[in-house]
Amino acid sequence: MSDAKQQCVLIVEDDGDLRELLANLLDQAGIANESVGTLSRASARIREAPPALVLLDVMLPDGDGLAFCAQLRQAGYANKIMMLTAKGSAIDRIVGLEGGADDYLAKPFESRELLARIRNLLRGATAWHSMTTGKLRYARFGPWRLDLVQRRLVTSDDRIVMVSTGEFDLLKRLIDAPRIELSREDLMPERRETVYFDRSLDNRISRLRSKLAGERDGSHLIMTVRNRGFMLAADVSYE
């Protein structure tokens, strides 16, 4: 099993023109990729060597991409899955995420946004692999580090700032998608039925902002995107 096959993006898309466009886009960005047009070929390729990311269409000639995503998770596939589909409603998006997808982008899409999301997913996959093999421990953003093992914040001068489980989970979701707008459902999927009505998310955001403000420029790290959600306004690196 070659490292190159494991580090690539597998495009699963039956539209030949779009499949070629996606492959060219990833080639130009320097991201290794392979492409197939059916779920049966995707399944065979994944069994051969699990790719770092599966870019998966929902409607394919030999099956449903959402069901295939759920089957992959049930079979133990732990790498990243991103759904790419013409279905853009909130319900479709929720179904995709509940089925085990890490991200969901509706067509038509902006090439820059797609690449940003793919890079963030690949960065997260690399960081998770390194963390679980003992190589990485911290996610650095702005002047802060998030300790992914002890689940706490660390200042630039190594002071410890404790966070609750809910605050850690929220911050981790923001860190996994830096500079990308995340909806309330993205940030609190466990409360998607009530997230637009209760104040839990707003309270956690407020507490995190207060803690992050303890470092210079920290108060601006979590941005509110009007009528959309929130965004981490910083690049993220791992160490």
KOLDRENVEX-365920 format. One record per residue: residue number from 1; residue in one letter; x, y, z of N, C-alpha, C in turn. Coordinates in steps of 0.02 Angstrom, whole numbers, plus 50000, padded with zeros to 5 digits. Layout:
! KOLDRENVEX-365920
   i aa   n.u   n.v   n.w  ca.u  ca.v  ca.w   c.u   c.v   c.w
 NUM  A     X     Y     Z     X     Y     Z     X     Y     Z
...
! end
This chain:
! KOLDRENVEX-365920
   i aa   n.u   n.v   n.w  ca.u  ca.v  ca.w   c.u   c.v   c.w
   1  M 50042 49940 50000 50000 50000 50000 50044 50062 50000
   2  S 50041 50103 49948 50086 50160 49943 50061 50220 49982
   3  D 50108 50261 50009 50090 50321 50044 50053 50370 49999
   4  A 50074 50372 49934 50042 50418 49887 49968 50404 49880
   5  K 49950 50339 49877 49879 50321 49871 49841 50340 49933
   6  Q 49873 50335 49991 49838 50351 50054 49831 50426 50065
   7  Q 49875 50466 50036 49874 50538 50048 49831 50576 49997
   8  C 49803 50542 49948 49768 50577 49894 49695 50589 49911
   9  V 49663 50631 49869 49591 50642 49871 49559 50598 49818
  10  L 49508 50560 49838 49472 50519 49790 49407 50555 49771
  11  I 49402 50574 49707 49342 50608 49681 49293 50555 49657
  12  V 49232 50556 49684 49180 50508 49663 49123 50549 49632
  13  E 49123 50554 49566 49077 50599 49531 49062 50568 49462
  14  D 48997 50560 49446 48979 50527 49383 48979 50575 49323
  15  D 48975 50640 49335 48977 50688 49280 49049 50696 49257
  16  G 49063 50672 49196 49131 50671 49171 49163 50740 49168
  17  D 49125 50790 49146 49152 50858 49140 49170 50886 49209
  18  L 49125 50876 49258 49138 50901 49325 49196 50862 49357
  19  R 49198 50797 49344 49252 50756 49372 49320 50782 49346
  20  E 49323 50798 49282 49385 50824 49253 49402 50893 49281
  21  L 49350 50935 49290 49360 51001 49318 49389 50996 49388
  22  L 49360 50952 49429 49384 50944 49498 49456 50918 49499
  23  A 49470 50870 49456 49538 50842 49453 49588 50896 49433
  24  N 49571 50937 49384 49616 50990 49362 49625 51042 49417
  25  L 49571 51058 49452 49575 51106 49507 49623 51082 49561
  26  L 49618 51019 49579 49662 50991 49631 49734 50985 49605
  27  D 49742 50967 49541 49809 50964 49512 49843 51032 49516
  28  Q 49806 51085 49498 49835 51152 49499 49853 51175 49569
  29  A 49816 51148 49619 49830 51165 49689 49884 51121 49719
  30  G 49909 51073 49679 49961 51029 49704 49936 50975 49751
  31  I 49872 50957 49745 49841 50906 49787 49833 50842 49747
  32  A 49866 50788 49768 49861 50725 49732 49789 50700 49732
  33  N 49767 50672 49676 49698 50650 49672 49690 50594 49621
  34  E 49636 50556 49631 49614 50506 49582 49538 50516 49576
  35  S 49510 50492 49521 49438 50501 49512 49406 50439 49484
  36  V 49344 50426 49507 49303 50371 49482 49232 50396 49473
  37  G 49192 50358 49434 49125 50381 49418 49070 50341 49449
  38  T 49086 50289 49488 49034 50247 49518 49054 50228 49589
  39  L 49004 50208 49628 49017 50187 49697 49054 50121 49699
  40  S 49041 50077 49651 49076 50013 49651 49151 50022 49641
  41  R 49170 50067 49596 49241 50081 49586 49271 50117 49646
  42  A 49231 50161 49676 49255 50196 49737 49268 50146 49793
  43  S 49221 50099 49801 49229 50049 49854 49292 50007 49844
  44  A 49305 49987 49781 49364 49947 49767 49428 49988 49781
  45  R 49427 50051 49762 49486 50094 49773 49499 50105 49847
  46  I 49446 50115 49886 49453 50126 49958 49479 50063 49993
  47  R 49456 50005 49970 49481 49942 50000 49555 49933 49984
  48  E 49575 49954 49926 49646 49947 49906 49691 49989 49950
  49  A 49673 50052 49961 49712 50098 50003 49668 50157 50021
  50  P 49646 50163 50083 49601 50217 50102 49631 50286 50089
  51  P 49600 50327 50047 49626 50394 50034 49617 50439 50095
  52  A 49653 50495 50096 49647 50542 50152 49578 50575 50153
  53  L 49549 50585 50093 49485 50619 50087 49446 50590 50028
  54  V 49382 50577 50039 49337 50558 49985 49291 50617 49970
  55  L 49295 50642 49909 49251 50695 49886 49193 50661 49849
  56  L 49135 50658 49882 49082 50612 49863 49019 50647 49840
  57  D 48998 50632 49778 48934 50657 49753 48877 50617 49786
  58  V 48819 50647 49791 48762 50613 49822 48727 50566 49773
  59  M 48715 50591 49713 48675 50552 49664 48722 50520 49613
  60  L 48729 50454 49618 48773 50417 49574 48734 50361 49539
  61  P 48758 50338 49481 48718 50290 49442 48706 50223 49476
  62  D 48749 50203 49522 48741 50138 49553 48725 50143 49628
  63  G 48700 50201 49650 48681 50205 49720 48679 50276 49747
  64  D 48664 50280 49811 48656 50343 49847 48719 50358 49886
  65  G 48749 50417 49872 48810 50435 49906 48803 50442 49981
  66  L 48745 50465 50004 48734 50471 50077 48735 50403 50110
  67  A 48702 50354 50079 48702 50287 50107 48772 50257 50105
  68  F 48809 50271 50051 48878 50246 50045 48922 50276 50099
  69  C 48912 50340 50114 48950 50373 50167 48937 50338 50234
  70  A 48874 50324 50249 48857 50290 50311 48887 50220 50314
  71  Q 48887 50185 50257 48916 50118 50254 48991 50120 50267
  72  L 49025 50171 50239 49097 50177 50251 49111 50186 50325
  73  R 49072 50228 50358 49083 50239 50430 49069 50175 50469
  74  Q 49017 50139 50451 49001 50077 50486 49056 50025 50476
  75  A 49089 50028 50419 49143 49981 50404 49209 50001 50435
  76  G 49211 50060 50468 49271 50081 50503 49315 50130 50466
  77  Y 49291 50156 50409 49331 50207 50374 49332 50271 50415
  78  A 49391 50292 50437 49397 50347 50484 49424 50411 50453
  79  N 49442 50409 50388 49468 50469 50356 49412 50517 50337
  80  K 49429 50571 50304 49381 50625 50292 49335 50610 50232
  81  I 49273 50633 50239 49224 50627 50185 49191 50695 50176
  82  M 49190 50719 50114 49156 50782 50098 49103 50769 50045
  83  M 49041 50786 50060 48986 50777 50012 48984 50838 49965
  84  L 48976 50824 49901 48971 50876 49850 48909 50861 49809
  85  T 48859 50905 49814 48794 50887 49785 48754 50948 49764
  86  A 48707 50935 49720 48661 50988 49698 48608 51002 49750
  87  K 48601 50958 49799 48551 50968 49851 48580 51015 49904
  88  G 48550 51074 49910 48579 51124 49954 48536 51144 50014
  89  S 48481 51109 50026 48438 51129 50081 48469 51110 50148
  90  A 48445 51144 50201 48472 51130 50268 48460 51057 50288
  91  I 48401 51030 50270 48385 50961 50287 48434 50912 50254
  92  D 48448 50923 50189 48495 50880 50154 48564 50884 50186
  93  R 48583 50944 50205 48649 50953 50236 48653 50916 50303
  94  I 48600 50921 50342 48598 50887 50407 48602 50812 50397
  95  V 48564 50786 50349 48565 50714 50335 48635 50691 50317
  96  G 48669 50731 50275 48737 50713 50256 48784 50711 50315
  97  L 48780 50762 50358 48824 50764 50416 48807 50709 50466
  98  E 48743 50695 50474 48723 50641 50519 48746 50573 50493
  99  G 48752 50567 50427 48775 50504 50398 48849 50492 50405
 100  G 48885 50542 50432 48957 50532 50444 49002 50577 50403
 101  A 48973 50621 50361 49015 50666 50321 49047 50718 50366
 102  D 49108 50739 50348 49143 50791 50386 49125 50861 50361
 103  D 49104 50865 50298 49086 50930 50270 49038 50918 50212
 104  Y 49005 50971 50190 48952 50966 50141 48951 51031 50102
 105  L 48958 51027 50036 48958 51087 49994 48911 51077 49936
 106  A 48866 51126 49926 48816 51121 49873 48843 51150 49808
 107  K 48823 51120 49752 48837 51147 49686 48784 51200 49670
 108  P 48801 51252 49631 48869 51268 49608 48911 51296 49665
 109  F 48976 51287 49661 49020 51308 49715 49075 51353 49687
 110  E 49104 51392 49731 49162 51433 49714 49224 51390 49721
 111  S 49267 51391 49671 49328 51350 49673 49370 51364 49734
 112  R 49376 51428 49752 49418 51447 49809 49390 51418 49874
 113  E 49323 51420 49881 49294 51392 49942 49304 51317 49945
 114  L 49294 51283 49888 49304 51210 49887 49375 51193 49906
 115  L 49424 51227 49878 49494 51213 49894 49509 51227 49967
 116  A 49480 51282 49993 49492 51299 50064 49465 51244 50109
 117  R 49406 51219 50093 49376 51166 50134 49416 51101 50129
 118  I 49438 51085 50068 49477 51024 50059 49543 51029 50097
 119  R 49577 51086 50092 49640 51095 50128 49630 51088 50203
 120  N 49576 51117 50229 49564 51114 50301 49550 51042 50323
 121  L 49513 51005 50283 49499 50935 50300 49564 50894 50298
 122  L 49605 50906 50247 49668 50869 50243 49715 50888 50299
 123  R 49715 50952 50318 49756 50974 50374 49733 50940 50438
 124  G 49667 50937 50448 49641 50904 50507 49656 50830 50508
 125  A 49654 50797 50450 49669 50726 50446 49742 50713 50464
 126  T 49786 50755 50438 49858 50748 50454 49871 50759 50527
 127  A 49839 50811 50555 49849 50826 50625 49823 50770 50670
 128  W 49765 50743 50653 49736 50689 50694 49781 50627 50692
 129  H 49806 50610 50632 49850 50552 50626 49913 50563 50668
 130  S 49942 50622 50663 50003 50636 50700 49990 50637 50775
 131  M 49933 50665 50795 49918 50668 50866 49909 50598 50895
 132  T 49873 50554 50858 49860 50487 50884 49923 50444 50882
 133  T 49973 50463 50843 50036 50425 50842 50088 50459 50886
 134  G 50067 50510 50924 50111 50541 50972 50156 50595 50945
 135  K 50144 50620 50885 50188 50670 50855 50166 50742 50870
 136  L 50102 50755 50873 50077 50823 50883 50031 50826 50943
 137  R 50030 50885 50974 49987 50893 51032 49948 50958 51032
 138  Y 49976 51010 51001 49945 51076 51006 49921 51102 50938
 139  A 49864 51138 50940 49841 51176 50882 49855 51250 50899
 140  R 49896 51282 50859 49914 51352 50872 49872 51398 50827
 141  F 49840 51448 50858 49801 51497 50821 49810 51564 50855
 142  G 49832 51614 50815 49847 51678 50846 49899 51670 50900
 143  P 49890 51703 50957 49938 51697 51012 49926 51636 51056
 144  W 49875 51597 51041 49854 51542 51084 49875 51474 51056
 145  R 49877 51425 51102 49881 51354 51084 49825 51317 51119
 146  L 49794 51271 51082 49744 51227 51113 49777 51159 51123
 147  D 49781 51137 51185 49809 51072 51202 49757 51019 51185
 148  L 49769 50980 51133 49721 50931 51109 49719 50868 51151
 149  V 49768 50860 51194 49770 50801 51238 49739 50817 51306
 150  Q 49763 50871 51337 49737 50891 51403 49674 50934 51397
 151  R 49655 50953 51336 49593 50990 51323 49590 51055 51363
 152  R 49640 51098 51351 49643 51162 51386 49681 51211 51342
 153  L 49674 51275 51357 49709 51328 51321 49776 51343 51354
 154  V 49825 51363 51312 49891 51381 51338 49909 51449 51307
 155  T 49930 51496 51349 49949 51563 51326 50018 51563 51296
 156  S 50037 51620 51268 50103 51626 51237 50160 51619 51287
 157  D 50146 51633 51351 50197 51624 51403 50183 51562 51446
 158  D 50147 51514 51416 50137 51447 51444 50092 51445 51506
 159  R 50050 51495 51515 50000 51491 51568 49942 51448 51545
 160  I 49912 51412 51591 49856 51367 51575 49790 51403 51587
 161  V 49745 51398 51539 49677 51424 51546 49629 51366 51535
 162  M 49591 51350 51585 49546 51293 51580 49483 51311 51541
 163  V 49457 51262 51505 49394 51271 51468 49349 51211 51484
 164  S 49284 51222 51479 49237 51168 51491 49237 51121 51431
 165  T 49205 51063 51440 49199 51016 51384 49163 51048 51325
 166  G 49109 51084 51338 49072 51117 51284 49114 51170 51249
 167  E 49152 51208 51288 49195 51260 51258 49250 51229 51216
 168  F 49279 51174 51240 49332 51140 51202 49304 51114 51136
 169  D 49247 51080 51139 49217 51052 51078 49202 51107 51027
 170  L 49175 51163 51051 49159 51219 51007 49222 51248 50975
 171  L 49273 51259 51016 49335 51288 50990 49369 51240 50941
 172  K 49366 51175 50956 49396 51126 50911 49362 51126 50843
 173  R 49296 51135 50842 49261 51138 50777 49280 51200 50738
 174  L 49290 51255 50772 49313 51316 50738 49384 51307 50712
 175  I 49427 51276 50752 49496 51266 50732 49502 51218 50673
 176  D 49457 51169 50669 49458 51121 50614 49440 51153 50547
 177  A 49410 51213 50549 49391 51247 50486 49407 51321 50491
 178  P 49471 51339 50497 49490 51409 50506 49471 51451 50445
 179  R 49448 51512 50458 49429 51561 50407 49372 51538 50362
 180  I 49332 51491 50387 49273 51468 50352 49212 51481 50396
 181  E 49159 51509 50366 49098 51522 50403 49066 51456 50423
 182  L 49050 51449 50487 49016 51390 50512 48948 51410 50541
 183  S 48897 51373 50522 48830 51387 50546 48823 51363 50618
 184  R 48767 51382 50649 48753 51358 50717 48747 51282 50718
 185  E 48719 51253 50665 48713 51180 50661 48781 51148 50657
 186  D 48828 51179 50620 48896 51153 50615 48929 51151 50683
 187  L 48917 51203 50722 48953 51212 50785 48922 51173 50843
 188  M 48857 51159 50839 48825 51120 50892 48778 51068 50861
 189  P 48806 51020 50824 48763 50970 50791 48722 50928 50840
 190  E 48746 50922 50901 48710 50883 50951 48646 50918 50973
 191  R 48639 50983 50957 48579 51021 50976 48546 51053 50915
 192  R 48553 51021 50858 48529 51052 50796 48454 51066 50797
 193  E 48416 51029 50837 48344 51040 50839 48326 51105 50874
 194  T 48369 51127 50920 48352 51186 50960 48404 51242 50956
 195  V 48456 51232 50916 48513 51278 50917 48494 51349 50897
 196  Y 48440 51357 50858 48419 51424 50837 48374 51457 50889
 197  F 48356 51421 50941 48309 51448 50990 48339 51458 51059
 198  D 48388 51416 51078 48417 51425 51144 48481 51467 51140
 199  R 48508 51484 51197 48565 51529 51200 48630 51493 51217
 200  S 48630 51427 51215 48689 51390 51236 48750 51408 51194
 201  L 48742 51410 51128 48798 51426 51085 48824 51496 51098
 202  D 48778 51544 51102 48798 51613 51114 48836 51620 51181
 203  N 48813 51584 51231 48846 51587 51296 48916 51558 51293
 204  R 48924 51503 51257 48991 51473 51250 49037 51518 51210
 205  I 49011 51547 51157 49052 51594 51117 49074 51652 51161
 206  S 49028 51679 51201 49044 51736 51245 49098 51717 51295
 207  R 49092 51658 51325 49143 51637 51375 49211 51626 51342
 208  L 49211 51596 51282 49274 51586 51247 49306 51652 51228
 209  R 49267 51699 51204 49294 51764 51186 49325 51799 51246
 210  S 49293 51792 51304 49320 51823 51365 49388 51792 51383
 211  K 49393 51727 51375 49456 51693 51391 49510 51710 51340
 212  L 49492 51710 51276 49541 51725 51224 49564 51797 51226
 213  A 49523 51841 51254 49542 51912 51260 49599 51922 51309
 214  G 49616 51870 51346 49672 51874 51393 49740 51881 51359
 215  E 49742 51868 51294 49803 51878 51255 49791 51935 51205
 216  R 49844 51969 51187 49839 52026 51141 49807 52004 51075
 217  D 49757 52041 51053 49720 52028 50991 49677 51965 50996
 218  G 49673 51935 51054 49634 51874 51061 49559 51884 51057
 219  S 49536 51945 51073 49464 51957 51073 49433 51956 51003
 220  H 49475 51960 50951 49450 51962 50882 49456 51895 50847
 221  L 49475 51843 50883 49487 51779 50850 49423 51744 50827
 222  I 49369 51752 50865 49305 51722 50845 49260 51777 50819
 223  M 49247 51775 50754 49207 51827 50721 49135 51804 50713
 224  T 49089 51850 50722 49019 51838 50706 49007 51855 50632
 225  V 48978 51808 50595 48960 51820 50525 48884 51830 50524
 226  R 48864 51891 50513 48794 51910 50521 48747 51864 50481
 227  N 48697 51838 50516 48646 51794 50488 48673 51728 50461
 228  R 48736 51713 50476 48766 51651 50450 48793 51607 50505
 229  G 48830 51636 50552 48860 51595 50605 48923 51628 50632
 230  F 48977 51589 50636 49039 51613 50666 49099 51587 50626
 231  M 49157 51617 50638 49217 51597 50601 49278 51611 50644
 232  L 49327 51565 50641 49392 51577 50673 49434 51620 50626
 233  A 49450 51680 50647 49486 51728 50604 49561 51722 50615
 234  A 49588 51662 50604 49660 51651 50612 49679 51588 50575
 235  D 49742 51585 50554 49768 51523 50526 49785 51476 50583
 236  V 49787 51411 50568 49800 51361 50619 49860 51318 50597
 237  S 49904 51305 50644 49960 51259 50632 49962 51210 50690
 238  Y 49997 51154 50680 49999 51102 50731 50071 51088 50750
 239  E 50081 51072 50814 50149 51059 50838 50148 51008 50894
! end
